[in-house]
């Protein structure tokens, strides 16, 4: 088990990714040892590295698995993972509000496809499955396609989506676009 000092959630090693403070390529920290980017930063979720010891039992190195990103079962699993393990220092998305409004299927103050895809992109990082993690970029691209409408129709759901896209980009090693999405969330004027 990994216990984050910034959150009260316990992350089981078998179903979560490692929390590290350096980029995955340059990290020399021991597996499961949390560290920080700076004195005021919170923990970041990164994909497990080859030497982390986290390998999916059902995936061989050479097996390519093509998952359907629209699969209801996969999406439900990703939503459950997001609401259970997301390690932000503050809860960005209220689970009950999001799921209630999502069930109606219509955009509202608490739900839109932009936010849904941002949540799905973020939650793919929590998987040890290479096939599931590979879907993150597809969900991210879908969210980016909805970004213009999210900017033109500011809602709490749009603000939440930009915050999640910001974190997604930063955890992919793209700090500058991450800060741009963070700025978009801060610039949202909610009426």
N, C-alpha and C positions, 0 to 999 in steps of 0.2 A: 504494500500500500504506500502511496505517496500522499503526504498531508501538506497542503499548501499553507504557508504562513499568512497569506493574504485572503484566503477564503476558508470557510468552515467545512468544505466538502472533502471527502476522502475519495481519491481516485484509484480504483483498482488497476494495477499495472497491466493486467491481462487485457483490459478493454480500453485503456486510455493511452495517450501519448505521453512522452516525457515532457517535463517542464524544465526548461533550461534558460539561462540568461544570455547565451551567445548564439550566434548563427549556427545552424546545424553543421556546416562544413568546418567550422573552426572551434567547435566546442571540445574542451578537454575535461569537462566535468564528469564526475562519476554518474552512472545511470541512476536516475531518480533524484538527484541532488539539485534542488531548486537554487537558482542564482538570479541576479538582476542585471538589467541593462544600465541602471543608474540608481542613485539614492531615492528618487521619487517614482521610479517605475514599478509596475506590477509584473507578476510572472507572465511569461508568454508560453503559448503552447506551440510546439514544433513537432514535426513528424519524427518518428523514431528513426535513428540511423541504423546502418547495417550492423554496427558493433554494439548496439544497445541491448541485444539479447531478446528483443521483442520481435518475434517472427510469427506470422499467422500459421497455425498448424495445417490449414487447408490450402495454402498457397505455396507452390514451389517457385523458385526463382525464375524459371523459364515459362511458367504457365501464365497466359494472358487471359484475364477474365473481363468480358465486356458486359457491364451492368447497364440496365436501363434506368436513366436518371428520373424517369417518370413513374417508376414502379411504386405503387402505394405502400407496399410493405417496407421497401427501402426508405422512402420518405418518412414514414412513421417512426422507423428505427432511428433515423437521423434527428428527428424532432425530439424523441425521447432522450437521446444522447445529449443533445444541446441543452435541454432544460435540466438535465441531471448533472452534467459535468462541466459546463461552460465556466471557465475560471476567471472571468472578469471580476474585478474587485467590487463591482456593484452590478446588480441585476439590471440589464438593459431592457429586456423584454419580459413583461408580465405574462406568465404561462397561461393563466386562465383567460385573460383578456384576448390574447392572441388566438388561442385555440377556439374560443367561443365565436369570435368574428371570422375566423378562417372557415368554420363549419358553415357559415352563411354563404361563403364564396364571393361576397361582394366587397369591393374596397371600402374601408371605413377609416376612422381615426386610428384604429388599433390593428388593422390588417391591410396589407396590399401584397401583390406578387413580388414587388421589389424587396420588401422585408422577408417574405418567405424564402426567396432565393438567397438572400444574404445569410439567413439562418442556416439554410442547407449547406452553403459554401463553408461557413464557419464550423459546422458540425462534422464535416468530412475530415477535418484535421484531427478529430478526436478518435479516429479509427486506426487500428493497426493494419487494416487491409489496404494493400496498395491499390486495388481496384476501386475501393470506395474513396480513398484519398485522391485518386485521379479525377474523380467526378467534381472535386472542388472547383476546378477551373471552369467547368461547364456551368455550374450553378452561379459562379462569379460573373461569367460573361452574360448569363441571363439577367442577373441583377443589374449589370451595367447598362443593358438595353432598356431597362425600366427607369434608369436614373434621371433622365430628363423630365419625365412625367412626375417623378418624386420631387424634383426641384421646383417644378411649376405648380404643384399642388401640395404645399407643405402640411404634413400631419405628424403626429407623434410616431406613427409607423415609419414614415420616411426618415425622420431623425434617427430612429433606432437602426434602420437599415444602413444609413451612412456610417454610424458608429461601428456597426459590425463589419462593413466593408473596409473601414479603416483598420480595424484589428486584423482582418484577414490579410490585407496587403502587407502590414508590418510583419506578420508571422511568416510571410512568404519571402521576406528579405527586401521588400519594396517600401522602404521608409517614406520616401517623398510622396508617392501616390497615397500612402496611408494617411499622411498628414493632410493631404488635400481633401480626402473624404471626411476626415475629422473636422476640417474647416467648414465643409459643406453642412455638416450636422450642426455646427455652432451658428452658422449663418441662417438656419431655418427660422423663419418667423412664424410661430404657431398662432393661429387666430382662434 
